[in-house]
């Protein structure tokens, strides 16, 4: 395992204040059908009984038809009372030995759940998050559950748990997170090499193209006939297409006249995803149903990953670029070496 992969293990895919502050509908819409909850400091104050504020949450999930289970390192006598609340609708697994994965694999087998369709939620990044990431689950870290009447030692333990994660996140974790945000899901040489049929079959609905040095050489103000035909072929597959650029409105004003149904978003302020996010909302398309294609890590890929889209990096069409872009290319080369050292570059159609 590469060193970046090891450092990535304690990092959750998502963080929330509590189990009640998670957007479960979004996760279910993405295809997750199994939710595993740690016990202590997650759905109960440490060494206390189940927090009844979470009863309606569990019932809501069960009514949505997903699987719900408790997976804890605690002994059986700590969690057996949950069965009295939910019967056998909520499975209980104790003595899990997290961050080890042997017991977790057994749980998934018994539940008949695939790791890529499973969410694990807990308060400890060194146990719950590592165990989930090792298997390939979607990991969510919550703040330790506590209340004002809890014993002082429980409050101190909760504080130390939070402090240890914050320390890790803003040192090692910050570096790894930055590299992840700059890492595209796929590399290709040209936009023509992308397998859009496969992307459509995977459920994607919208393609967001960068303009300069992705579709056309830098500083162009129109699309070539070849590129127009290329985009029309993508539209025939059923995709909506958006062209996004940090360039001015004046330079891109002629493009809408040549392509029917293609949205143009100039002055996009990449890598900030705000303008693109608002556009997706107006089109009623979710970010995870979106593909972002561009030639720059620090604008196109970063924006796409912040958005939550599927990101593809292509090789720039030309060496002619804005002077600031030429400066950033030097830093991009360093990041690419780090990415290459942590994982092999993959082609989507391999």
Backbone torsions as a table, in degrees:
resi	resn	phi	psi	omega
1	UNK	NA	133.9	-179.8
2	UNK	-68.9	155.0	-176.1
3	UNK	-62.4	-36.5	177.8
4	UNK	-65.9	-34.7	177.5
5	UNK	-65.2	-37.3	178.5
6	UNK	-67.6	-45.1	180.0
7	UNK	-66.7	-24.0	-179.0
8	UNK	-77.7	-21.8	-174.0
9	UNK	-57.0	-40.4	-178.7
10	UNK	-80.3	0.1	-176.0
11	UNK	-92.0	121.1	178.8
12	UNK	-74.3	157.0	174.5
13	UNK	-73.8	-22.3	-175.2
14	UNK	-155.8	153.3	175.3
15	UNK	-127.0	150.7	179.5
16	UNK	-148.7	158.6	179.5
17	UNK	-66.6	-42.1	-179.2
18	UNK	-153.7	174.3	178.8
19	UNK	-64.9	-21.5	-178.7
20	UNK	-84.3	-7.1	-178.7
21	UNK	-102.7	12.8	-179.3
22	UNK	-93.4	140.7	178.3
23	UNK	-84.9	87.2	-177.0
24	UNK	-70.8	-33.3	179.1
25	UNK	-61.4	-40.9	177.7
26	UNK	-60.8	-43.4	-179.2
27	UNK	-66.7	-40.9	178.8
28	UNK	-65.0	-39.5	177.7
29	UNK	-64.0	-27.8	177.4
30	UNK	-79.7	-6.6	175.6
31	UNK	108.3	2.0	178.5
32	UNK	-75.2	131.6	-175.7
33	UNK	-124.5	2.3	-179.3
34	UNK	-136.1	131.6	-179.2
35	UNK	-125.2	117.3	179.9
36	UNK	-105.8	129.3	-178.0
37	UNK	-115.7	129.9	165.7
38	UNK	-65.2	164.3	-177.8
39	UNK	-101.4	-73.6	-175.6
40	UNK	-60.1	129.3	178.2
41	UNK	67.2	9.2	177.4
42	UNK	-119.0	-59.8	175.8
43	UNK	-111.6	4.5	176.8
44	UNK	-155.4	149.3	170.9
45	UNK	-63.5	146.4	-175.1
46	UNK	-49.5	126.9	178.0
47	UNK	58.6	34.1	176.3
48	UNK	-125.0	174.8	179.2
49	UNK	-78.3	167.5	-178.9
50	UNK	-51.8	133.1	177.8
51	UNK	-76.1	111.2	-173.1
52	UNK	-67.7	-10.6	172.8
53	UNK	-64.6	-18.8	-179.1
54	UNK	-93.5	-1.3	-178.2
55	UNK	-62.2	-46.5	-178.5
56	UNK	-65.3	-33.4	177.2
57	UNK	-62.2	-49.5	-179.6
58	UNK	-61.4	-43.4	-179.9
59	UNK	-64.2	-37.4	178.5
60	UNK	-63.4	-44.4	179.0
61	UNK	-63.7	-42.7	179.7
62	UNK	-63.4	-39.2	178.9
63	UNK	-66.8	-23.7	177.5
64	UNK	-81.0	-4.6	175.3
65	UNK	87.5	13.3	178.2
66	UNK	-95.1	164.5	179.4
67	UNK	-89.9	138.8	-179.4
68	UNK	-128.2	132.1	179.8
69	UNK	-146.1	154.7	175.0
70	UNK	-107.1	127.5	-179.9
71	UNK	-125.3	111.2	-172.5
72	UNK	-135.4	152.1	173.5
73	UNK	-81.4	-8.8	-178.4
74	UNK	-69.9	160.2	178.4
75	UNK	-72.8	168.6	-174.5
76	UNK	-61.2	-39.1	-174.6
77	UNK	-67.0	-15.1	179.3
78	UNK	-77.4	-28.1	-170.2
79	UNK	-121.2	-3.8	-173.5
80	UNK	-65.1	-22.7	-179.3
81	UNK	-67.6	-17.2	-179.7
82	UNK	-63.7	-30.5	178.9
83	UNK	-63.1	-31.8	178.8
84	UNK	-68.2	-24.0	-178.8
85	UNK	-86.2	-44.9	-172.4
86	UNK	-114.3	0.5	-173.9
87	UNK	65.5	-143.1	-178.8
88	UNK	-98.1	11.7	177.2
89	UNK	-70.1	-31.1	175.3
90	UNK	-105.1	115.4	-179.3
91	UNK	-75.2	143.0	-178.9
92	UNK	-118.5	125.1	177.4
93	UNK	-127.8	122.1	-176.8
94	UNK	-114.3	172.4	177.6
95	UNK	51.0	49.6	-171.4
96	UNK	-78.0	-20.3	178.6
97	UNK	62.0	35.0	173.0
98	UNK	-64.6	142.4	14.4
99	UNK	-87.2	10.6	172.7
100	UNK	-61.0	154.3	-173.6
101	UNK	-113.9	-4.9	-176.5
102	UNK	-60.9	-48.1	179.8
103	UNK	-67.8	-35.6	179.6
104	UNK	-65.3	-38.4	176.1
105	UNK	-62.1	-37.9	178.6
106	UNK	-64.9	-40.2	179.0
107	UNK	-61.7	-47.0	-179.5
108	UNK	-62.3	-38.7	179.0
109	UNK	-64.3	-42.6	-179.3
110	UNK	-67.7	-37.3	179.4
111	UNK	-79.4	-11.4	-175.0
112	UNK	58.1	47.4	-178.2
113	UNK	-118.6	139.5	175.6
114	UNK	-85.9	141.4	-179.3
115	UNK	-58.2	-36.2	-179.0
116	UNK	-72.4	-7.5	176.0
117	UNK	-111.4	14.9	-173.9
118	UNK	-118.8	139.6	175.9
119	UNK	-113.0	132.6	173.5
120	UNK	-116.0	133.4	-174.4
121	UNK	-124.4	126.1	-179.6
122	UNK	-159.8	175.1	-176.4
123	UNK	-103.4	-8.1	-175.9
124	UNK	-112.8	117.8	-179.7
125	UNK	-74.0	-22.0	-179.1
126	UNK	-85.8	-8.3	177.5
127	UNK	-122.4	-68.0	-174.8
128	UNK	-62.8	-49.5	-175.9
129	UNK	-68.6	-45.0	179.8
130	UNK	-61.3	-45.5	-179.9
131	UNK	-59.7	-45.6	-179.5
132	UNK	-64.9	-44.1	-179.5
133	UNK	-67.0	-33.9	179.4
134	UNK	-63.3	-33.6	-178.0
135	UNK	-88.7	-26.4	-178.7
136	UNK	107.0	24.0	177.2
137	UNK	-84.6	170.3	171.6
138	UNK	-88.6	120.0	-171.6
139	UNK	-106.5	134.4	178.1
140	UNK	-127.4	127.1	178.5
141	UNK	-102.3	127.1	177.2
142	UNK	-113.2	158.4	175.2
143	UNK	-67.5	146.8	178.5
144	UNK	-57.2	131.5	179.5
145	UNK	-69.7	131.2	-178.0
146	UNK	-153.1	158.3	173.2
147	UNK	-136.8	164.9	-172.6
148	UNK	-65.6	-19.5	-179.1
149	UNK	-92.8	0.8	-178.4
150	UNK	-67.2	152.4	178.2
151	UNK	-61.4	152.8	-176.7
152	UNK	-58.5	-40.4	-177.0
153	UNK	-66.0	-28.7	176.9
154	UNK	-72.1	-38.1	177.5
155	UNK	-66.2	-39.7	178.2
156	UNK	-64.7	-42.9	179.0
157	UNK	-61.6	-40.6	179.2
158	UNK	-65.3	-41.9	178.6
159	UNK	-62.5	-44.1	-179.8
160	UNK	-64.6	-35.7	177.1
161	UNK	-61.8	-46.9	179.4
162	UNK	-66.4	-42.2	-177.7
163	UNK	-64.1	-38.3	-179.3
164	UNK	-66.5	-38.3	178.9
165	UNK	-69.6	-44.1	-179.9
166	UNK	-59.1	-41.9	178.4
167	UNK	-61.4	-44.5	179.7
168	UNK	-66.4	-45.5	-175.0
169	UNK	-62.7	-41.4	-175.6
170	UNK	-88.3	10.0	171.5
171	UNK	-120.7	-93.6	-179.8
172	UNK	-62.7	-45.3	-176.4
173	UNK	-62.5	-37.7	179.6
174	UNK	-61.6	-43.3	179.5
175	UNK	-63.2	-47.3	-178.7
176	UNK	-64.9	-42.2	179.5
177	UNK	-61.2	-40.2	179.0
178	UNK	-63.1	-44.3	178.3
179	UNK	-62.4	-40.5	179.5
180	UNK	-63.1	-40.1	-179.7
181	UNK	-68.5	-23.9	179.3
182	UNK	-94.1	0.4	-177.1
183	UNK	-98.2	118.5	176.6
184	UNK	-72.5	158.1	176.4
185	UNK	-70.0	-31.7	-175.4
186	UNK	-145.4	145.5	172.0
187	UNK	-109.4	140.4	172.3
188	UNK	-141.6	157.0	177.8
189	UNK	-76.1	-45.1	-176.1
190	UNK	-135.4	160.2	178.1
191	UNK	-64.7	-28.2	179.3
192	UNK	-66.6	-20.1	-178.5
193	UNK	-82.1	-8.6	-176.9
194	UNK	-76.5	135.4	179.9
195	UNK	-88.3	84.8	-177.0
196	UNK	-69.6	-27.9	176.1
197	UNK	-61.1	-43.0	179.8
198	UNK	-66.7	-39.2	178.1
199	UNK	-63.3	-40.3	178.3
200	UNK	-64.7	-42.5	178.4
201	UNK	-63.6	-25.9	179.8
202	UNK	-82.6	-2.5	174.3
203	UNK	102.4	4.8	178.6
204	UNK	-76.1	146.6	-173.0
205	UNK	-119.2	-23.2	-173.6
206	UNK	-134.7	139.5	173.9
207	UNK	-115.6	124.1	175.9
208	UNK	-104.1	115.2	179.2
209	UNK	-101.7	134.1	162.1
210	UNK	-69.0	157.3	-178.0
211	UNK	-98.8	-65.7	-175.1
212	UNK	-65.7	124.1	177.1
213	UNK	66.6	8.8	170.9
214	UNK	-112.8	-55.7	175.8
215	UNK	-94.7	-38.0	-179.2
216	UNK	-137.5	155.5	175.7
217	UNK	-57.2	154.7	-176.0
218	UNK	-54.3	141.2	175.6
219	UNK	72.9	15.7	173.7
220	UNK	-73.3	158.5	178.0
221	UNK	-125.5	12.6	177.6
222	UNK	-156.0	168.0	177.5
223	UNK	-99.5	139.6	175.4
224	UNK	-68.6	160.1	178.1
225	UNK	-60.0	-38.0	179.0
226	UNK	-61.5	-42.2	179.6
227	UNK	-69.1	-36.2	177.2
228	UNK	-60.4	-44.5	178.8
229	UNK	-64.2	-38.7	178.7
230	UNK	-60.1	-47.0	-179.1
231	UNK	-68.1	-37.6	177.9
232	UNK	-63.7	-35.0	176.9
233	UNK	-64.3	-38.3	178.6
234	UNK	-67.1	-39.8	177.3
235	UNK	-63.3	-36.4	179.4
236	UNK	-64.8	-24.2	176.5
237	UNK	-73.6	-13.2	-180.0
238	UNK	108.4	4.9	179.1
239	UNK	-81.7	144.7	161.5
240	UNK	-86.8	146.3	-175.3
241	UNK	-125.9	134.9	176.0
242	UNK	-128.2	136.4	173.6
243	UNK	-108.4	121.7	-175.3
244	UNK	-116.9	134.5	-178.7
245	UNK	-147.5	149.6	170.7
246	UNK	-82.5	-1.9	179.6
247	UNK	-71.1	170.8	-174.6
248	UNK	-77.9	159.7	176.3
249	UNK	-61.9	-38.8	-177.4
250	UNK	-60.4	-40.5	-175.8
251	UNK	-71.4	-28.8	-174.6
252	UNK	-106.0	10.3	-172.5
253	UNK	-66.1	-23.7	-176.4
254	UNK	-85.4	-14.4	-175.0
255	UNK	-64.6	-43.9	-179.4
256	UNK	-57.9	-26.3	-178.9
257	UNK	-71.1	-24.9	-176.2
258	UNK	-95.9	-15.5	-177.1
259	UNK	-131.0	115.9	178.8
260	UNK	-77.7	133.6	174.2
261	UNK	83.4	-1.2	179.9
262	UNK	-94.4	126.1	177.3
263	UNK	-84.4	139.4	177.8
264	UNK	-115.8	127.3	179.3
265	UNK	-123.3	91.6	177.0
266	UNK	-82.4	170.3	178.3
267	UNK	48.0	48.7	-172.1
268	UNK	-77.4	-15.9	179.8
269	UNK	61.6	34.7	173.6
270	UNK	-59.3	143.4	14.8
271	UNK	-89.7	2.8	178.7
272	UNK	-65.3	129.0	-172.6
273	UNK	-88.6	2.3	-171.8
274	UNK	-56.3	-50.2	-177.5
275	UNK	-64.9	-40.4	179.1
276	UNK	-68.2	-38.6	178.7
277	UNK	-61.6	-42.0	178.6
278	UNK	-65.7	-36.7	177.8
279	UNK	-64.9	-43.5	178.1
280	UNK	-60.3	-40.3	179.7
281	UNK	-63.6	-40.4	179.1
282	UNK	-66.7	-28.5	178.7
283	UNK	-88.3	-4.9	-178.4
284	UNK	60.2	44.3	177.9
285	UNK	-122.7	131.0	-179.0
286	UNK	-77.5	147.1	179.4
287	UNK	-55.4	-38.3	-177.1
288	UNK	-74.8	-2.4	173.6
289	UNK	-102.5	14.9	-172.6
290	UNK	-116.1	142.3	174.3
291	UNK	-113.0	130.0	177.5
292	UNK	-112.3	125.4	-178.0
293	UNK	-120.1	127.1	179.1
294	UNK	-162.4	173.2	-175.4
295	UNK	-103.4	-5.3	-175.5
296	UNK	-119.7	135.1	176.9
297	UNK	-68.9	-43.5	-169.7
298	UNK	-82.4	-4.7	175.2
299	UNK	-121.5	-68.0	-173.3
300	UNK	-67.4	-53.2	-176.9
301	UNK	-67.0	-45.2	179.8
302	UNK	-61.0	-44.2	178.2
303	UNK	-60.7	-46.7	-179.0
304	UNK	-61.4	-42.5	-180.0
305	UNK	-69.8	-37.0	174.8
306	UNK	-64.1	-32.4	179.5
307	UNK	-72.9	-29.3	-175.3
308	UNK	94.7	22.1	-178.6
309	UNK	-93.3	174.2	172.7
310	UNK	-88.1	123.1	-171.3
311	UNK	-110.7	138.2	179.3
312	UNK	-129.2	126.8	176.4
313	UNK	-103.6	133.3	176.0
314	UNK	-115.1	164.8	178.1
315	UNK	-76.6	137.2	179.3
316	UNK	-56.9	141.7	-179.6
317	UNK	-71.5	-26.5	-174.7
318	UNK	-142.6	154.6	174.7
319	UNK	-82.3	-11.4	179.2
320	UNK	-80.6	122.4	-176.4
321	UNK	-148.3	165.0	172.9
322	UNK	-58.5	145.7	-172.6
323	UNK	-60.7	-37.2	178.9
324	UNK	-66.3	-36.2	177.5
325	UNK	-63.1	-39.1	178.7
326	UNK	-62.7	-36.3	176.5
327	UNK	-65.8	-45.5	-178.0
328	UNK	-67.3	-25.0	178.0
329	UNK	-62.0	-32.4	179.3
330	UNK	-66.7	-42.1	176.4
331	UNK	-69.3	-36.0	177.7
332	UNK	-60.6	-38.3	179.5
333	UNK	-61.8	-37.9	178.0
334	UNK	-65.9	-44.4	-179.9
335	UNK	-63.9	-40.0	179.4
336	UNK	-61.8	-36.5	177.4
337	UNK	-65.5	-39.1	177.5
338	UNK	-64.9	-43.5	179.0
339	UNK	-61.7	-44.8	-178.9
340	UNK	-63.7	-32.0	-179.1
341	UNK	-77.9	-18.9	-177.1
342	UNK	-96.7	-21.8	-178.8
343	UNK	-163.6	151.7	176.7
344	UNK	-72.2	141.9	175.9
345	UNK	-72.7	133.2	-174.7
346	UNK	-114.2	145.6	173.1
347	UNK	-100.0	138.0	-176.0
348	UNK	-66.0	-26.8	-175.6
349	UNK	-103.7	19.1	177.2
350	UNK	-72.3	NA	NA
